Amino acid sequence: MAGLSSINNRQRERAEARGGDRKEVWLRDGDQVFLRPVATGEDDDPNLEELYLYTYESEGGWKNTLVDPDTQKPMADDVPEGRSPSHKFALWAYVSDIIHNQQRRDDWEEIVSPSGKKAYKEEVNDFRIITLPFGRGNQYWNMLVDQYDDWGALNQGVLRVKRTGAGLDTVYSLSPVARKVDVPAGREGEIETLQPIWDYYVSQYGGNDSSEETETEVIAKPTVSETEQVETVPWATDDDEDW
């Protein structure tokens, strides 16, 4: 007879199978990911994109819907009235591993930090999409811009992205680290074949059924976090009530 651990693992495997074509890294409280961006940050870089995304409850699950920059409207017709989209940026990166403060899978390796803190290491070693909010005053975006200015290109160094807190208390940090994370020589050619960020988001959240399990925080319009900020789309429009 299956135990709790086996049943939990099967549940996760089913969820992963349903969302097998999804490439985002979803961080929870205390998680940190080590990565080397493959986005360069140059103009017309398909591996870096600015997005506006609605998140809302739909048919018993949470649904994400992308905003069409041409029409300035959500790409689905079931977005609840009074909700505003979150302002985010996303980039492709080569992720080496994710460090969790809780063991949610049996195959994560238990590790101990130099200070004696226990954590759990998830080996990834693959290309993944990192999505973050711009933050209040564009604070998280500015962290990325600072690294671009320091390095000359985003793909010239290794970053650690860490999440602390949940919901309205969520805070992110993005910082360079002296750690070796390189795209394996045999996989460098895959960078040219990565799906552009915008195309990926359209395929996942462009009005199709995106109500599978996600890790997106949901924030109602009346309660705005200073970090997971819900922002008004900065396009001129005479019909704001349609958002």
Disulfide bonds with the S-S distance in Angstrom:
none
